[in-house]
Amino acid sequence: MSTNDKPNSGDENTRKVTLKKRLDDFGWGVLLITTGTIWLVPETQIPHGSWLIAAGLIMLGLNAIRYCNRIKMSAFSLVVGILALFAGLGEFFKLNVPVFAIVLIVIGACILLKPLLEKDSNSPTGHGWCCSEQEEK
């Protein structure tokens, strides 16, 4: 294989940016069409939780496509998609799911875990929290 046959990293980045934009636009389009369709159908004919289930599946599906194409997944839409899916399934099966309490726990956990998961170039350990006993100079 010659060097001309290999895709340029710039071309790959452009492809990923273009695909990410198309996926975002597609997701919004599908979500709006789904919402409008659910609003048009009489409420008695739509099972409870349908919109939340659909929204969750759309967000999780888009993240799956991003993952398969080696595009960074959206942590926000991943978490919101999971929560929406569980909340919708809870409504569908008439379970009393404490969604607000779960959301608060997830937000708190994200706040606590974010510094541990992010890399900080200013930290001697390369992580957000320094666990070493070295003092900063």
RANOR-V78360 format. One record per residue. N is the residue number from 0. OMEGA is omega in degrees with one decimal (none if undefined). Layout:
n	omega
N	OMEGA
N	OMEGA
//
This chain:
n	omega
0	179.8
1	-179.3
2	178.4
3	-179.0
4	-177.9
5	177.9
6	178.2
7	-180.0
8	175.4
9	177.0
10	179.4
11	178.2
12	177.8
13	179.1
14	-179.2
15	178.7
16	179.3
17	179.5
18	178.6
19	179.3
20	179.1
21	178.5
22	177.9
23	179.0
24	178.7
25	-179.7
26	178.3
27	179.0
28	-179.9
29	179.8
30	179.6
31	177.7
32	178.5
33	-179.8
34	179.1
35	179.8
36	179.5
37	179.1
38	-179.9
39	-177.9
40	178.6
41	-175.2
42	-178.7
43	-178.4
44	-179.5
45	177.6
46	177.6
47	178.6
48	-176.8
49	-178.0
50	179.7
51	178.1
52	-179.9
53	-179.8
54	178.7
55	179.8
56	178.0
57	-178.6
58	179.5
59	177.4
60	177.6
61	177.6
62	176.5
63	178.1
64	176.9
65	-178.4
66	-179.0
67	179.7
68	178.9
69	174.7
70	-177.9
71	178.4
72	177.4
73	179.9
74	-178.9
75	-177.6
76	175.6
77	-179.9
78	179.9
79	178.5
80	177.9
81	179.4
82	179.4
83	179.8
84	179.0
85	178.7
86	178.7
87	177.3
88	176.5
89	177.3
90	-177.8
91	-179.0
92	177.1
93	175.5
94	178.4
95	-178.5
96	-180.0
97	-172.7
98	-177.2
99	179.0
100	179.0
101	178.3
102	178.5
103	179.0
104	-179.6
105	179.0
106	178.4
107	178.9
108	178.5
109	178.8
110	-180.0
111	-175.1
112	-176.5
113	179.4
114	179.7
115	-175.5
116	-179.9
117	175.1
118	-179.5
119	-176.8
120	179.7
121	-177.2
122	179.8
123	-178.6
124	-177.7
125	178.6
126	-177.7
127	-179.7
128	-179.1
129	-179.6
130	-179.3
131	-178.8
132	179.7
133	176.5
134	177.4
135	-179.2
136	none
//
